[in-house]
Amino acid sequence: MAKRRNFTDQFIAKVALEVLHGETVQEIAAKHQLHPNQVTTWTRQAIDGMADVLSGVKQSGPTEAEIKELHAKIGRLAVKNDFCRKGSKSEPGKETFDDPV
């Protein structure tokens, strides 16, 4: 079985740019020992990603408002978790009942 090859983002960009500069997919695939379908996929991904890069849209990471909201939610959940943990521990030999009988 062949070992899976991992490629850096820089290498993938270089291969995609070679296609965009006018070399054929077959030539590039042979030169870098890649399958032509892989070269085509990388080129398509590069073209699709260019619109986001050029428009200035930030794709990665949440906004500052989302981070504040998530921190608040973490705080609420931590308090709730502590409360539930303390409430679930009963003293040995002492029975507790939620509903009066």
C-alpha positions in Angstrom: 0.0 0.0 0.0 1.3 3.4 -0.9 2.1 5.9 1.8 -0.2 9.0 1.9 1.6 12.2 0.9 1.1 15.4 2.7 1.6 18.8 1.0 2.2 22.2 2.4 -0.2 25.0 1.6 2.6 26.8 -0.2 3.2 23.8 -2.5 -0.5 23.6 -3.3 -0.6 27.3 -4.1 2.4 27.0 -6.3 0.9 24.2 -8.3 -2.4 26.1 -8.7 -0.6 29.2 -9.8 1.3 27.2 -12.4 -2.1 26.1 -13.9 -3.3 29.7 -13.8 -0.1 30.9 -15.6 -1.0 28.7 -18.6 0.8 25.4 -18.1 -1.4 22.4 -18.8 -2.7 20.2 -16.0 -1.0 17.2 -17.5 2.4 18.9 -17.6 2.2 20.0 -14.0 1.0 16.7 -12.8 3.8 14.9 -14.5 6.4 17.4 -13.3 5.3 17.1 -9.6 4.3 13.4 -9.7 0.7 14.2 -8.9 -2.6 12.9 -10.3 -4.2 15.4 -12.8 -7.4 15.3 -10.8 -5.6 16.5 -7.7 -4.1 19.4 -9.6 -7.6 20.3 -11.0 -9.1 20.2 -7.5 -6.4 22.4 -6.0 -6.8 24.9 -8.9 -10.6 25.0 -8.4 -10.1 25.6 -4.6 -7.7 28.4 -5.3 -10.0 30.1 -7.7 -13.0 29.7 -5.3 -10.9 31.2 -2.5 -9.7 34.1 -4.4 -13.0 36.0 -4.3 -12.9 35.9 -0.5 -9.3 37.0 -0.3 -9.8 39.9 -2.7 -13.1 41.1 -1.1 -11.5 41.4 2.3 -13.9 38.9 3.9 -12.4 37.5 7.1 -13.3 33.8 7.1 -11.5 32.5 10.1 -12.4 33.1 13.7 -15.3 34.5 15.5 -16.0 38.2 16.0 -15.3 40.1 19.2 -19.0 40.2 20.1 -19.3 36.4 19.6 -16.3 35.8 21.8 -17.8 37.9 24.6 -21.1 36.0 24.3 -19.3 32.7 24.4 -17.3 33.8 27.5 -20.6 34.8 29.2 -22.1 31.4 28.4 -19.1 29.6 29.7 -19.4 31.5 33.0 -23.1 30.7 33.3 -22.5 27.0 32.6 -19.6 26.9 35.1 -21.8 28.4 37.9 -24.6 26.0 37.0 -22.2 23.0 37.0 -20.8 24.0 40.4 -24.3 24.3 41.8 -25.3 20.9 40.5 -22.1 19.3 41.7 -22.6 20.7 45.2 -26.3 19.8 45.3 -25.6 16.2 44.3 -23.2 15.5 47.2 -25.2 14.5 50.2 -23.7 13.9 53.6 -23.2 10.3 54.6 -26.0 8.9 56.8 -28.3 11.8 55.9 -31.2 11.3 53.5 -32.5 14.1 51.4 -35.9 14.2 49.8 -37.0 16.6 47.1 -40.7 16.2 47.5 -42.4 16.1 50.9 -44.4 13.0 51.4 
